[in-house]
């Protein structure tokens, strides 16, 4: 779940489970993002220059293991 993410985590957006517009540049597929802020929403800065916020209870962000 998104709520398990931490600041600095690298993520991908999963359009298959998202309720959000999957054709938006701020919900990019196959582009890495970094969790930059955790409040009542999770902010992700995407490598395409966009950012977006996501609900902690959703499951539309996938943690990427970069090891």
VOPAGU-2260 file (C-alpha; in pm, 1 decimal, decimal comma):
REM VOPAGU-2260
SITE   aa  ch    i         X         Y         Z
SITE  UNK   A    0       0,0       0,0       0,0
SITE  UNK   A    1     105,1     357,0     -56,1
SITE  UNK   A    2      99,5     418,1     320,5
SITE  UNK   A    3     409,9     198,9     360,7
SITE  UNK   A    4     625,4     434,9     150,7
SITE  UNK   A    5     888,7     666,6     297,3
SITE  UNK   A    6    1044,6     991,8     180,0
SITE  UNK   A    7    1314,5     912,9     -74,0
SITE  UNK   A    8    1157,0     587,9    -191,6
SITE  UNK   A    9    1166,2     532,9    -567,6
SITE  UNK   A   10     832,9     436,1    -719,1
SITE  UNK   A   11     645,8     360,9   -1039,7
SITE  UNK   A   12     279,8     442,6   -1106,2
SITE  UNK   A   13      57,3     137,3   -1161,4
SITE  UNK   A   14    -229,8     234,1   -1392,9
SITE  UNK   A   15    -393,8    -108,3   -1364,2
SITE  UNK   A   16    -515,1     -38,2   -1008,8
SITE  UNK   A   17    -545,1     339,5   -1014,4
SITE  UNK   A   18    -865,1     540,0   -1005,1
SITE  UNK   A   19    -684,5     839,7   -1157,0
SITE  UNK   A   20    -641,3     953,6   -1517,1
SITE  UNK   A   21    -377,7     727,0   -1665,8
SITE  UNK   A   22    -329,2     951,7   -1969,4
SITE  UNK   A   23    -200,2    1243,1   -1763,9
SITE  UNK   A   24     169,1    1344,1   -1762,2
SITE  UNK   A   25     141,1    1369,4   -1383,1
SITE  UNK   A   26      50,4     995,9   -1367,3
SITE  UNK   A   27     326,7     864,5   -1593,6
SITE  UNK   A   28     376,8     498,4   -1671,8
SITE  UNK   A   29     728,3     356,7   -1699,3
SITE  UNK   A   30     882,5     670,3   -1545,0
SITE  UNK   A   31    1048,3     663,4   -1204,7
SITE  UNK   A   32     944,2     899,0    -930,4
SITE  UNK   A   33    1066,9     987,4    -582,7
SITE  UNK   A   34     847,7    1025,0    -276,9
SITE  UNK   A   35     920,1    1381,2    -162,9
SITE  UNK   A   36     657,5    1453,2     101,4
SITE  UNK   A   37     434,7    1260,8     341,9
SITE  UNK   A   38     141,0    1442,5     494,2
SITE  UNK   A   39    -219,8    1337,4     463,6
SITE  UNK   A   40    -121,9    1274,7      99,0
SITE  UNK   A   41     194,3    1130,9     -56,5
SITE  UNK   A   42     375,7    1362,1    -299,0
SITE  UNK   A   43     578,7    1205,5    -581,0
SITE  UNK   A   44     818,0    1401,3    -802,0
SITE  UNK   A   45     832,1    1227,1   -1141,0
SITE  UNK   A   46    1145,0    1223,2   -1360,8
SITE  UNK   A   47     943,3    1378,0   -1645,6
SITE  UNK   A   48     931,8    1703,4   -1444,5
SITE  UNK   A   49     576,5    1653,7   -1318,1
SITE  UNK   A   50     455,9    1580,9    -966,1
SITE  UNK   A   51     136,7    1448,0    -813,9
SITE  UNK   A   52     -18,3    1348,4    -483,1
SITE  UNK   A   53    -167,7    1011,5    -394,3
SITE  UNK   A   54    -380,2     875,0    -112,1
SITE  UNK   A   55    -205,6     654,5     145,3
SITE  UNK   A   56    -487,7     398,5     134,8
SITE  UNK   A   57    -450,1     342,3    -241,8
SITE  UNK   A   58    -216,3      89,5    -402,4
SITE  UNK   A   59    -119,9     272,2    -722,7
SITE  UNK   A   60     246,7     329,5    -638,6
SITE  UNK   A   61     495,3      44,0    -669,4
SITE  UNK   A   62     815,9      53,2    -465,1
SITE  UNK   A   63    1119,7      -0,7    -690,0
SITE  UNK   A   64    1418,3    -192,5    -558,9
SITE  UNK   A   65    1719,6     -27,0    -722,7
SITE  UNK   A   66    1982,6    -264,0    -583,6
